[in-house]
């Protein structure tokens, strides 16, 4: 059955990919994005586009919508430390306005783009949803505050909601890929070296208690991530996640790859030498961040279908070369 969805932040990397998956399934999609970090060309063909802030969602949201998928957030950790007020106003204040608009319109289903940054430095890995939440920066703190806000909305007003806590998202899908400015994610940064846009890749610390001394992270293909959002919608439509429940699920491969493994995989996929230089550790970088996705598997029926790091890098490389060819 065709549904109508509002996708906030749908001009961004993850929001745009999820919107594309919804359209492929035959649904109607409206993307709401102020283009402060997203790109107009990131809105998939077939989606209605509204340029505006999530704080003003009430101007467009009405009872013709079946659900909201909420991606409209600032997500740069360093910037959140330097400008915490920007993150509290947008990520928390924007979500508060969105929830009020949903309540007024009678839209009672929500999928929220949360983050592993809510956990901070984990005590044990793999990280489960019952792990202590102790974010180490304002970005993670605002996302955790929104999760608490959603839980209250579910309990008080009968919202059915699923928060999906991502680990490291990478890869590309259907011409949609990472184009952050500034870029802070490892795989696109290493690909910039392969393209000759960067001289070398910095390895921040090589003395961690890991097999090769570099940090280990859990990478998930963006298409697998998008499929989890559709499964979350299915679960709430079917009543598997009923009104009044706030389900939280981690999304990750459950396998970790070190910084040097990522660099070596890029070398193999691209055929380019990737010079690297060792730099000092960054404060607050845990040695290992790997997710347990058992809850997503059990509650949503989700299993990553693209767990191979080489597949993730191959798709990201194809997107990076496409963008390079499109530049004047």
C-alpha positions as CSV (number, residue, x, y, z in Angstrom):
1,X,0.0,0.0,0.0
2,X,1.3,3.4,-1.0
3,X,2.1,5.6,2.0
4,X,3.1,9.3,2.3
5,X,6.2,10.2,4.2
6,X,7.9,13.4,5.3
7,X,11.7,13.1,5.3
8,X,13.4,15.9,7.2
9,X,17.0,16.4,6.1
10,X,16.4,14.4,3.0
11,X,18.9,16.4,0.9
12,X,21.7,14.9,3.0
13,X,23.6,11.7,2.5
14,X,21.6,9.3,4.7
15,X,18.3,11.0,4.4
16,X,18.5,11.2,0.6
17,X,19.4,7.5,0.4
18,X,16.4,6.5,2.6
19,X,14.1,8.7,0.5
20,X,15.3,6.9,-2.7
21,X,14.5,3.6,-1.1
22,X,11.0,4.8,-0.2
23,X,10.4,6.0,-3.7
24,X,11.6,2.7,-5.1
25,X,9.0,0.9,-3.0
26,X,6.3,3.1,-4.6
27,X,5.7,5.5,-1.7
28,X,5.1,9.3,-1.9
29,X,8.0,11.3,-0.4
30,X,8.3,14.9,0.6
31,X,11.8,16.1,1.5
32,X,12.1,19.0,3.9
33,X,15.6,20.5,4.1
34,X,17.0,24.0,4.5
35,X,20.1,23.0,2.5
36,X,22.4,24.3,5.2
37,X,24.4,21.1,5.0
38,X,22.5,19.1,2.3
39,X,22.5,19.5,-1.4
40,X,19.6,20.1,-3.8
41,X,21.0,17.4,-6.1
42,X,21.0,15.0,-3.2
43,X,17.2,14.9,-3.3
44,X,16.2,11.8,-5.3
45,X,14.2,12.2,-8.4
46,X,10.5,11.7,-7.8
47,X,10.5,13.3,-4.3
48,X,8.6,16.6,-3.7
49,X,11.1,19.1,-2.3
50,X,10.3,21.8,0.2
51,X,13.1,24.2,1.2
52,X,12.6,25.1,4.9
53,X,13.7,24.4,8.5
54,X,12.5,21.5,10.6
55,X,11.5,24.1,13.2
56,X,8.8,25.2,10.7
57,X,7.5,21.7,9.9
58,X,4.0,22.7,11.0
59,X,3.7,24.8,7.8
60,X,3.7,21.6,5.7
61,X,2.8,18.7,7.9
62,X,-0.8,17.6,7.9
63,X,-2.9,14.4,8.4
64,X,-2.2,13.2,4.8
65,X,1.2,12.0,6.0
66,X,1.5,8.4,7.4
67,X,4.9,8.9,9.2
68,X,8.0,11.1,9.5
69,X,11.6,10.1,9.1
70,X,13.8,12.6,10.9
71,X,17.4,13.2,9.7
72,X,17.6,17.0,10.1
73,X,20.5,17.5,12.5
74,X,23.9,19.0,12.6
75,X,26.5,16.3,13.1
76,X,30.0,17.6,13.2
77,X,31.6,16.7,16.6
78,X,34.2,19.4,16.6
79,X,31.8,22.1,15.6
80,X,29.4,21.0,18.4
81,X,32.2,21.5,20.9
82,X,33.0,25.0,19.5
83,X,29.3,26.0,19.0
84,X,27.2,23.9,21.4
85,X,24.3,26.4,21.2
86,X,23.9,25.8,17.5
87,X,23.5,22.1,18.1
88,X,21.0,22.5,21.0
89,X,18.9,24.9,19.1
90,X,18.7,22.8,15.9
91,X,18.9,19.2,17.0
92,X,16.8,19.6,20.2
93,X,14.8,22.6,19.5
94,X,14.0,21.5,15.9
95,X,12.9,18.1,17.1
96,X,10.7,19.6,19.8
97,X,9.0,21.7,17.1
98,X,8.6,18.7,14.8
99,X,7.0,16.6,17.6
100,X,4.6,19.3,18.3
101,X,3.7,19.6,14.5
102,X,3.2,15.8,14.4
103,X,1.0,15.9,17.5
104,X,-1.2,18.6,15.9
105,X,-1.4,16.8,12.6
106,X,-2.2,13.4,14.2
107,X,0.9,11.8,12.6
108,X,1.8,9.1,15.1
109,X,4.8,7.2,13.6
110,X,8.4,8.4,13.7
111,X,11.8,7.0,12.7
112,X,14.6,9.0,14.2
113,X,18.2,9.1,13.0
114,X,20.2,8.7,16.2
115,X,23.9,7.9,16.7
116,X,26.4,5.7,18.5
117,X,27.8,9.0,19.9
118,X,25.1,8.7,22.6
119,X,27.3,6.0,24.2
120,X,30.5,8.0,24.5
121,X,33.5,5.8,25.4
122,X,32.1,2.3,25.9
123,X,32.9,0.1,28.8
124,X,32.5,-3.1,26.8
125,X,32.2,-4.1,23.1
126,X,30.2,-5.0,21.2
127,X,28.0,-2.2,22.3
128,X,24.4,-3.1,23.1
129,X,21.4,-0.8,23.6
130,X,21.6,-1.3,27.4
131,X,25.1,0.1,27.6
132,X,25.5,3.3,29.6
133,X,24.9,6.5,27.7
134,X,27.6,9.0,28.4
135,X,28.2,11.2,25.4
136,X,31.5,13.0,25.3
137,X,30.5,16.0,23.1
138,X,27.4,18.2,22.6
139,X,26.5,16.5,19.3
140,X,26.1,13.1,21.1
141,X,24.4,14.9,24.0
142,X,21.8,16.5,21.8
143,X,21.0,13.2,20.1
144,X,20.6,11.5,23.5
145,X,18.3,14.4,24.7
146,X,16.1,13.8,21.6
147,X,15.9,10.1,22.4
148,X,14.6,11.0,25.9
149,X,12.2,13.5,24.4
150,X,10.8,10.9,22.0
151,X,10.4,8.4,24.8
152,X,8.3,10.9,26.7
153,X,6.2,11.7,23.6
154,X,5.5,8.0,23.1
155,X,4.5,7.5,26.7
156,X,2.3,10.6,27.0
157,X,0.8,10.9,23.5
158,X,0.8,7.4,21.9
159,X,3.6,8.0,19.4
160,X,5.2,4.8,17.9
161,X,8.8,5.6,17.4
162,X,12.1,3.9,16.5
163,X,15.5,5.4,17.1
164,X,18.3,3.9,15.0
165,X,21.7,4.5,16.4
166,X,24.2,4.4,13.6
167,X,27.9,3.5,13.8
168,X,30.1,4.4,10.8
169,X,28.0,4.8,7.6
170,X,29.8,4.6,4.3
171,X,29.4,3.6,0.7
172,X,27.1,5.0,-2.0
173,X,23.8,4.1,-3.6
174,X,22.1,5.2,-6.8
175,X,24.4,8.2,-7.4
176,X,24.0,9.3,-3.8
177,X,27.1,9.4,-1.6
178,X,29.1,11.4,1.0
179,X,29.8,15.0,0.2
180,X,30.3,16.6,3.6
181,X,31.9,20.0,3.8
182,X,34.2,19.8,5.7
183,X,34.7,16.1,5.3
184,X,35.6,14.3,8.5
185,X,34.9,10.6,7.7
186,X,37.8,8.2,7.0
187,X,36.7,6.4,3.8
188,X,36.0,9.6,1.7
189,X,39.2,11.2,3.1
190,X,41.3,8.2,2.0
191,X,39.6,8.3,-1.4
192,X,40.6,12.0,-1.7
193,X,44.2,10.8,-1.5
194,X,43.5,8.3,-4.3
195,X,42.1,11.2,-6.4
196,X,45.1,13.4,-5.8
197,X,43.1,15.9,-3.8
198,X,45.0,15.2,-0.6
199,X,48.7,14.4,-0.2
200,X,48.4,11.8,2.5
201,X,46.0,10.4,5.1
202,X,46.6,11.1,8.7
203,X,46.6,8.1,11.1
204,X,45.7,9.5,14.5
205,X,47.6,7.1,16.9
206,X,49.2,3.8,16.1
207,X,49.7,2.6,19.7
208,X,46.1,1.6,20.6
209,X,45.5,-1.9,22.2
210,X,44.3,-3.3,18.8
211,X,46.0,-5.8,16.4
212,X,47.7,-3.2,14.3
213,X,47.7,-0.3,16.9
214,X,45.1,1.8,15.1
215,X,41.5,2.5,16.1
216,X,38.9,-0.1,15.1
217,X,35.4,1.0,13.9
218,X,32.2,-0.7,12.7
219,X,31.3,0.3,9.1
220,X,27.9,-0.2,7.6
221,X,26.8,0.3,4.0
222,X,24.4,3.2,3.5
223,X,22.0,1.0,1.6
224,X,21.9,-1.5,4.5
225,X,21.1,1.5,6.7
226,X,18.3,2.6,4.5
227,X,16.7,-0.8,4.5
228,X,16.7,-0.8,8.3
229,X,14.5,2.4,8.1
230,X,12.0,0.7,5.8
231,X,11.9,-2.3,8.1
232,X,11.3,0.0,11.1
233,X,8.3,1.6,9.3
234,X,7.0,-1.9,8.5
235,X,7.3,-2.9,12.1
236,X,5.3,0.1,13.3
237,X,2.7,-0.2,10.6
238,X,2.2,-3.9,11.6
239,X,2.1,-3.1,15.3
240,X,5.3,-5.0,16.1
241,X,6.4,-1.7,17.5
242,X,3.1,-0.5,18.9
243,X,1.8,3.0,19.7
244,X,3.4,4.1,22.9
245,X,6.6,2.2,22.4
246,X,10.0,3.8,21.7
247,X,12.3,1.2,20.3
248,X,16.0,1.8,20.2
249,X,18.2,-0.3,17.8
250,X,21.9,-0.1,17.1
251,X,22.9,-0.5,13.4
252,X,26.3,-1.9,12.5
253,X,28.0,-4.9,11.0
254,X,29.1,-6.3,14.3
255,X,32.6,-6.5,12.8
256,X,35.3,-3.9,13.2
257,X,38.0,-2.7,10.8
258,X,41.1,-0.8,11.8
259,X,42.2,2.5,10.2
260,X,45.0,0.6,8.5
261,X,42.7,-2.1,7.2
262,X,40.5,0.7,5.6
263,X,43.6,2.3,4.0
264,X,44.8,-1.1,2.7
265,X,41.3,-1.8,1.3
266,X,41.3,1.5,-0.5
267,X,44.7,0.7,-2.0
268,X,43.4,-2.6,-3.4
269,X,40.1,-1.2,-4.7
270,X,41.5,1.9,-6.3
271,X,44.9,0.6,-7.4
272,X,46.5,3.8,-6.0
273,X,49.2,4.1,-3.5
274,X,47.9,5.9,-0.4
275,X,50.7,7.7,1.5
276,X,50.0,7.9,5.2
277,X,51.5,9.8,8.1
278,X,51.2,9.0,11.8
279,X,49.8,11.8,14.0
280,X,49.1,12.1,17.7
281,X,46.0,10.5,19.1
282,X,42.8,12.7,19.1
283,X,41.4,13.2,22.5
284,X,38.4,11.0,23.3
285,X,39.0,8.5,20.5
286,X,38.1,5.1,21.9
287,X,40.3,2.2,20.7
288,X,37.3,0.1,19.5
289,X,33.7,0.9,18.6
290,X,31.7,-2.1,17.4
291,X,28.0,-2.5,17.5
292,X,25.8,-5.4,18.6
293,X,22.8,-5.3,16.1
294,X,20.9,-8.2,17.8
295,X,18.0,-5.9,18.7
296,X,17.6,-4.8,15.1
297,X,17.8,-8.4,13.9
298,X,15.2,-9.6,16.5
299,X,12.7,-6.7,16.4
300,X,13.0,-5.5,12.8
301,X,14.3,-8.6,11.0
302,X,17.3,-6.6,9.7
303,X,20.6,-8.2,8.7
304,X,23.3,-6.3,6.7
305,X,23.5,-7.7,3.2
306,X,26.7,-5.8,2.3
307,X,29.1,-6.5,5.2
308,X,32.3,-6.7,3.1
309,X,34.4,-3.6,3.5
310,X,35.6,-3.9,-0.1
311,X,32.0,-3.6,-1.3
312,X,31.5,-0.5,0.8
313,X,34.8,1.1,-0.5
314,X,34.0,0.1,-4.1
315,X,30.7,1.9,-4.1
316,X,32.2,4.9,-2.4
317,X,35.0,5.0,-5.0
318,X,32.6,4.9,-7.9
319,X,30.7,7.9,-6.4
320,X,33.9,9.8,-5.8
321,X,35.1,9.3,-9.4
322,X,31.6,10.3,-10.7
323,X,31.8,13.6,-8.7
324,X,35.3,14.2,-9.9
325,X,34.1,13.7,-13.5
326,X,31.2,16.1,-13.0
327,X,33.4,19.0,-11.8
328,X,34.2,21.7,-14.4
